[in-house]
Amino acid sequence: MATRAVSAGRGSGIPGDPLNVPIVVASNYIAATSGDGPEYSRDDGTATWIAFEAAIGSLEGGDAVAFSSGMAAISAVLSRFGAGSRVVAPDDVYTGVGTWLADAERRLGWIVTRVPVADTAAWNDASADAELVWLESPSNPLLEVTDLATVIPAAKRAGAFVAVDNTFATPVLQQPLQLGADVVVHSATKYIGGHADLLAGVAITSDATVHADLRRYRKLHGATPGALEMFLALRGLRTLPLRFERAQSNARRLVEHLRAHPRVRTVRYPTMADPDTGGSNGFGAVISFEIDGSADDADVVCGALRLIRHATSLGGVESTIERRAKLAGQTHLPPTLLRLAVGIEDADDLEADLDEALTS
Ligand SMILES: *Cc1c(COP(=O)(O)O)cnc(C)c1O
């Protein structure tokens, strides 16, 4: 994985050419007088996108199509399904996907069944007559795990199209295409980009028809990524395994520390000992925990942290924290639940920052 992250999507190898594919800013190309060639970037992409697609495709084990954001990649997959479709999705799903599904229920008459993330039997039941099974594991922010190694093959056997949002786990932990999924999507804004400085998305598939459909959607909906974003996303991807492993080992340390802290109540972080954790090599770098006190007290903790930044989103080198119940539509969450997206700082410093803020 680390070798492919560094070596896939390299330049031409021709002496004198740049070692890395540079930022290509081009809308159109010189036309070929005979035969095919790239003509227009919205159809054909640029060398910068193609290099990024080659690299993430190599990590997930399929052919990638890059998009302007994670939601653009997700929309490209969901838009395959027409009026009246039967869709199964986790009860704790990315908020943008939850809103998309609710809109589709209203506008397209979709029949959406929401399934508890960790309930394998419920997934298998609900998938039996579904057209689309949408998976996201670990879930956000409650960090429950779906047994992908069981649920994906069962859904495929039942004839469903299976899509997995692999943003939280990344290909470092699990490669759902190898478990039989039809498509994997990412918000490359998060761990792949890794530096909180871009918006991008990607969908990866090993099915040539699905790949062609994704390309067609991108072209017709204009959901094209930017040149700088693709350059930065590939630069971020080069260090994905290294950053991810460091952030995950920091997270494991902080889980132990928070579990022993007198002010902290529930710490949510999956472990290998939990049931139904098939298909994953670990559980990443996001922790959720509740504290003693009120929602206001939890906001005080967020404001008192100095190293850990009070900000939304995740997956960057820097640790960020957010009280998720303050977001619109998140009233089902415990009011003091803090989602800590652990970065790659020194774990001692992160512990000290938490200790100080928790006594404020
Ligand atoms: C952020 C996120 C998205 C949406 O991605 P954008 O790049 O913000 O459009 C989708 N799924 C998950 C799990 C995310 O964390």
PDBQT file of the ligand as one rigid body, heavy atoms in Angstrom, charges set to zero:
ROOT
HETATM    1  C1  LIG A 401     -17.163  14.885   4.163  1.00  0.00    +0.000 C 
HETATM    2  C2  LIG A 401     -17.820  13.618   3.827  1.00  0.00    +0.000 A 
HETATM    3  C3  LIG A 401     -18.575  13.503   2.654  1.00  0.00    +0.000 A 
HETATM    4  C4  LIG A 401     -18.808  14.660   1.710  1.00  0.00    +0.000 C 
HETATM    5  O1  LIG A 401     -17.622  15.063   1.081  1.00  0.00    +0.000 OA
HETATM    6  P1  LIG A 401     -17.346  16.554   0.541  1.00  0.00    +0.000 P 
HETATM    7  O2  LIG A 401     -15.977  16.467  -0.032  1.00  0.00    +0.000 OA
HETATM    8  O3  LIG A 401     -17.469  17.478   1.726  1.00  0.00    +0.000 OA
HETATM    9  O4  LIG A 401     -18.393  16.844  -0.485  1.00  0.00    +0.000 OA
HETATM   10  C5  LIG A 401     -19.141  12.263   2.373  1.00  0.00    +0.000 A 
HETATM   11  N1  LIG A 401     -18.987  11.214   3.203  1.00  0.00    +0.000 NA
HETATM   12  C6  LIG A 401     -18.285  11.300   4.333  1.00  0.00    +0.000 A 
HETATM   13  C7  LIG A 401     -18.167  10.102   5.202  1.00  0.00    +0.000 C 
HETATM   14  C8  LIG A 401     -17.680  12.500   4.692  1.00  0.00    +0.000 A 
HETATM   15  O5  LIG A 401     -16.997  12.575   5.838  1.00  0.00    +0.000 OA
ENDROOT
TORSDOF 0
